[in-house]
Amino acid sequence: MSFKEELGKKAAEIDELLKTYLPEETGFQKTVLEAMNYSVTAGGKRLRPMLMLETYRMFGGEGKVIFPFMAAIEMIHTYSLVHDDLPAMDNDEYRRGQKTTHAVYGEAMGILAGDALLNYAFETAAGALSLELSERTAKAIQILGAKAGIYGMIGGQVVDVESEGQDISRDKLDFIYRLKTSALIECSMMIGAVLAGASKEETEKIQKTAEDVGLAFQIQDDILDVTSTLEMLGKPIHSDEKNQKTTYVTLEGLDKAKRDVEAISQRALATLRSLEHKNPFLEELITMLITREK
């Protein structure tokens, strides 16, 4: 089986897993449940749950305790996109090749659907405690909270929003990217490692790998915003320019941004390869998502 075929198979399996965790669309609050499910099932590469599962397997993890966390990380990632697309933020009408949640359900329901997904993510993750009540599962829930919150993704979003229309330094841009994008990738891979029983040192190496993966991923996103098309990317291009955002491309130029992606991605793979445990699919997955064209 080729890597592309294996990737498609694994993504389809994650899609099926996610469906088992989504809420039933009934009751007076049915609209928000529909909006939640619309947002999660709207496509996407399922990279974060896949990175989580592959890291878990790399360290010899077996069993179902990883499943609630895989669903939870995708719910948190999806809620962040739902809120990111809102008129008060990026004001985008297309995501993953189709209408954004607020464009379909209205702005208020877009806000509520995002809130609901964040809450439901932790409700789902907490379900892992009934499968395995251990220090590992408790630590995994702590990582999920920290990396999604003010010292992780939300912290990065705050600085990103406050920096619109301003000239910002490379250090500040790195800070935004490391929190806004790397945090959930770190979260995914660290939870996989922790739940499989990786040592503190091994988990730290996984975090460093994931931090670099997220940074390279976001710089590649900046490159695609300039060089890709709506059809290829599945969301509006030149969105950063429209929102007066400083990006790696505006700060360093296209050629330097491309060189940085290469250097940072090689550093990420070198850290991963320094571990005793190996997962060739995980290495290929990281390479693919950094060099992607959409």
HUQUIGI-V73809 format. One record per pair of residues at least 24 apart in sequence whose ideal C-beta (glycine too) atoms are under 7 Angstrom apart, sorted by sequence separation. I is the first residue (numbers start at 0). GAP is how many residues later the second one is. D is the distance in whole Angstrom. If there is no record, write none. Layout:
# HUQUIGI-V73809
[[I	GAP	D] [I	GAP	D]]
This chain:
# HUQUIGI-V73809
[[48	24	6] [85	24	6] [154	24	5] [155	24	3] [185	24	4] [47	25	5] [48	25	5] [85	25	7] [184	25	5] [185	25	6] [221	25	4] [264	25	4] [47	26	6] [152	26	6] [221	26	5] [222	26	6] [151	27	6] [152	27	6] [155	27	7] [221	27	5] [45	28	7] [81	28	6] [181	28	7] [184	28	5] [185	28	7] [225	28	7] [47	29	5] [181	29	5] [184	29	4] [218	29	5] [260	29	6] [152	30	5] [14	31	7] [81	31	6] [82	31	4] [151	31	4] [152	31	6] [222	31	7] [13	32	4] [81	32	4] [181	32	3] [177	33	6] [180	33	5] [181	33	6] [10	34	7] [39	34	7] [222	34	5] [10	35	5] [13	35	5] [39	35	6] [78	35	4] [81	35	7] [221	35	6] [222	35	6] [13	36	6] [146	36	4] [147	36	7] [177	36	7] [180	36	6] [146	37	6] [176	37	7] [177	37	6] [180	37	4] [39	38	5] [78	38	4] [176	38	5] [218	38	6] [10	39	7] [38	39	5] [77	39	6] [78	39	5] [146	39	6] [147	39	7] [9	40	6] [146	40	4] [176	41	4] [218	41	6] [219	41	5] [74	42	5] [75	42	6] [218	42	5] [38	43	5] [143	43	6] [142	44	6] [74	45	6] [75	45	5] [215	45	5] [74	46	4] [142	47	5] [143	47	7] [142	48	6] [215	48	4] [71	49	4] [74	49	7] [214	49	5] [215	49	4] [16	50	6] [20	50	4] [71	50	7] [139	51	5] [142	51	7] [43	52	6] [71	52	5] [211	52	5] [215	52	7] [16	53	6] [17	53	6] [41	53	7] [42	53	4] [70	53	5] [71	53	4] [16	54	7] [41	54	5] [42	54	7] [139	54	5] [138	55	5] [139	55	6] [211	55	5] [212	55	5] [13	56	7] [17	56	6] [41	56	6] [67	56	5] [68	56	6] [211	56	4] [67	57	5] [135	58	6] [67	59	5] [68	59	6] [135	59	5] [208	59	5] [67	60	4] [233	60	6] [135	61	7] [231	61	6] [232	61	5] [38	62	5] [208	62	5] [231	62	5] [37	63	6] [64	63	5] [207	63	5] [208	63	5] [227	65	7] [34	66	6] [37	66	7] [64	66	5] [204	66	6] [227	66	7] [63	67	6] [64	67	5] [204	69	7] [223	69	7] [34	70	5] [204	70	6] [219	70	6] [68	71	6] [64	72	6] [71	72	6] [75	72	5] [216	72	6] [219	72	7] [79	73	6] [172	73	6] [201	73	6] [212	73	6] [216	73	6] [30	74	7] [34	74	5] [38	74	6] [215	74	5] [68	75	7] [172	75	7] [31	77	6] [35	77	5] [212	77	7] [30	78	6] [34	78	4] [38	78	7] [167	78	5] [172	78	6] [163	79	6] [164	79	4] [166	79	7] [31	80	5] [35	80	5] [163	80	6] [31	81	6] [35	81	5] [163	81	6] [169	81	6] [162	83	7] [31	84	5] [35	84	7] [22	97	7] [20	103	5] [76	107	6] [75	108	7] [72	111	7] [72	114	6] [72	115	5] [68	122	5] [65	126	7] [65	129	6] [64	130	6] [60	131	7] [50	134	6] [54	134	5] [58	134	6] [60	134	6] [60	135	3] [47	136	6] [51	136	4] [55	136	4] [59	136	6] [47	137	7] [50	137	4] [51	137	7] [54	137	3] [58	137	4] [96	137	4] [50	138	5] [54	138	5] [58	138	7] [95	138	5] [51	139	6] [52	139	7] [55	139	6] [58	139	5] [47	140	4] [51	140	4] [55	140	5] [94	140	5] [93	141	5] [93	142	6] [91	143	6] [91	144	6] [91	147	6] [89	149	6] [54	151	6] [89	153	6] [58	218	5] [57	219	5] [57	220	7] [57	221	4] [56	222	6] [57	224	6] [53	225	6] [53	227	6] [54	227	7] [53	228	4] [53	231	6] [50	234	7] [49	235	7] [46	242	6] [5	275	7] [2	281	5]]
